[in-house]
Amino acid sequence: MAFTKNKLVLVSNNSVPGCPKLFIYNTADTVATANTADYFLSAKDILSVNDVILLVSSTGGTPVITFNIVNAVSSTSVDVSDGLVITATDTD
């Protein structure tokens, strides 16, 4: 599956200079796919370094939630961190 820009939702746009924005993005792609170079390239005009993407993705049909930090943005590239896993399965 490819990245769909209109599914990248701005959750918080703090007006404090230098404060990162918070986005949420839901995809059936795996975390490994979503954190590859330029997956978020079409959002380069709205992303900035240190912005946070709360990524809701999937691994074998199991939802995975990660915090991904935008490492770099240019006119030709967007790089995000591998992501900090918040939850991968229900442990009940």
C-alpha positions as CSV (number, residue, x, y, z in Angstrom):
1,M,0.0,0.0,0.0
2,A,1.2,3.5,-0.7
3,F,1.1,6.6,1.6
4,T,-2.1,8.6,1.2
5,K,-1.5,12.3,2.2
6,N,-5.1,13.1,3.0
7,K,-5.0,10.3,5.7
8,L,-2.2,12.1,7.6
9,V,-4.2,14.0,10.2
10,L,-2.8,17.0,12.1
11,V,-3.8,16.5,15.7
12,S,-1.9,19.4,17.3
13,N,-0.3,22.4,15.7
14,N,1.2,24.3,18.6
15,S,1.9,28.0,17.7
16,V,5.0,28.0,19.9
17,P,8.1,28.5,17.6
18,G,10.2,25.3,17.4
19,C,7.5,23.2,19.0
20,P,6.8,20.0,16.9
21,K,3.4,19.2,15.3
22,L,1.7,15.9,16.1
23,F,0.1,13.9,13.3
24,I,-1.8,10.5,13.3
25,Y,-1.7,8.2,10.3
26,N,-3.5,4.9,9.9
27,T,-2.3,2.3,7.3
28,A,-2.4,-1.4,6.6
29,D,1.3,-1.1,5.8
30,T,3.9,-2.5,8.3
31,V,6.0,-0.2,10.4
32,A,9.0,-1.3,8.3
33,T,7.3,-0.1,5.2
34,A,6.2,3.2,6.6
35,N,9.6,4.1,8.0
36,T,11.4,3.5,4.8
37,A,13.0,6.6,3.1
38,D,10.5,8.8,1.3
39,Y,7.4,6.9,2.3
40,F,6.0,10.3,3.5
41,L,7.5,12.3,0.6
42,S,4.3,13.7,-0.7
43,A,3.7,15.3,2.8
44,K,7.1,17.2,2.6
45,D,5.2,20.5,2.5
46,I,3.5,20.0,5.8
47,L,6.1,18.0,7.8
48,S,9.1,19.5,9.7
49,V,12.1,18.1,11.5
50,N,11.1,16.8,14.9
51,D,7.4,16.5,14.1
52,V,5.8,13.4,15.6
53,I,3.7,10.9,13.7
54,L,1.6,8.5,15.7
55,L,1.5,5.7,13.3
56,V,-1.2,3.0,13.5
57,S,0.0,0.2,11.2
58,S,-0.3,-3.5,10.9
59,T,1.9,-6.6,11.2
60,G,0.2,-9.7,9.9
61,G,-3.2,-8.2,10.7
62,T,-2.2,-7.2,14.2
63,P,-2.4,-3.5,14.9
64,V,0.9,-1.8,15.9
65,I,1.1,1.7,17.3
66,T,4.4,3.6,17.1
67,F,5.7,7.1,17.6
68,N,7.8,8.1,14.7
69,I,9.9,11.3,14.6
70,V,10.6,13.2,11.4
71,N,14.4,13.2,11.1
72,A,14.8,15.2,7.9
73,V,12.7,17.0,5.3
74,S,13.9,18.4,1.9
75,S,12.4,19.1,-1.4
76,T,13.4,15.6,-2.5
77,S,13.4,13.5,0.7
78,V,11.6,12.8,3.9
79,D,13.1,10.5,6.6
80,V,11.4,9.3,9.8
81,S,12.7,7.3,12.7
82,D,12.1,3.6,13.0
83,G,9.5,4.3,15.6
84,L,9.0,3.6,19.3
85,V,6.5,0.8,19.6
86,I,3.7,1.7,22.0
87,T,1.7,-1.5,21.7
88,A,1.7,-4.5,19.4
89,T,-0.8,-6.9,20.9
90,D,-3.5,-7.1,23.5
91,T,-2.1,-9.0,26.5
92,D,-5.4,-9.9,28.2
